[in-house]
Amino acid sequence: MGSGESGVDCNETIERLYTYLDGELTEERRREIQRHLDDCSPCLDAFDFEAELRVVIASRCKDHVPEALRQRVHDALVEEEARRRSGT
């Protein structure tokens, strides 16, 4: 598997799929990866699979957090912020 005109090879593309999907790459690196995906159907298939998997996980893996726990976390954050502001 080569790099073609994109400047990145298949191994690098596959290694960077998660950071690509998370939007954590520079614009230049994103363009390089996108060009590679445009030219390489095996890598594009891997990308499509990972993107679809993320959608499935996001839609099915939602835990319900009890309101009492949410309130305790909120109160703890407010208390910590007040402590920071007062310098203690």
N, C-alpha and C positions, 0 to 999 in steps of 0.2 A: 504494500500500500504506500503510495507516494504522497508528495506534497503538492504537485501540480503548480498552479500559479498562485496559490493562496499563501505560500511561505510556511505553512504548518503541515505536519504529516498526520497520518491517521492516529498514531499513538498519542501525540500531543492533543489532538482534537478530542479523543475519547477521555483522556485525563482531565481535560478542562471543561467537559460537558456540564458538570455541576456548577462550577463558577460562572460559566456562560449562562446557564439557566437562572442563576441567582442574580445576574447583572453585576457581578463583581470584577469584571475585566475592564481594562481601558477600552476606549472606543476603537483604537487601532487594533487591539487584539481581538475584539468582538468582530470587527470587519474581516480579519484574517480567518477566524473560525467560520464565519458565515460563508465566505468564499469557498472554503474547503467543503462545508456542508452542501453548498450548491453544486459542487463538482463531484462529490463522492457519495454514491447512494448507500453503501454499507454504513458509513458514518451518519448519514441522514437518517437511516433506519434506527440506529442506536439512539440518536437524538430524539426522534419521534417516540420511541419506546419510553425513554426517561421522562420526557415531557408528559406523556400520558400517565405514567406511573405516579408522577407528582400530583396530577389532578385527582386520580383515584384515591391516593393516600390523604390528600387534603380534604376530600369530600367525605371520607369514611372514618377518619381518625380524629374525631372531635370529642374530647372528653367534656362532660358537663362539670363545671366547677360550682360547688355549692355557694350560695350567696353569702353565707357566714364566712367562708374562707376568703372570698373576694374582699369582704369588708375588713377582715383582719389584715390582709396584705395591704390594702389601701391605708388603713390606720397606721401600720408599721412604717410605710413609706412616708406618710405625712409626718410622723414622729421623728423619723431619721432626718428629714429635710429641716425640720424645726431645730433639731439638735445641731446640725451643721451650721445653720444660720446664727445660732447663739454662740457657737464656738466651743461647745462642751463635748 
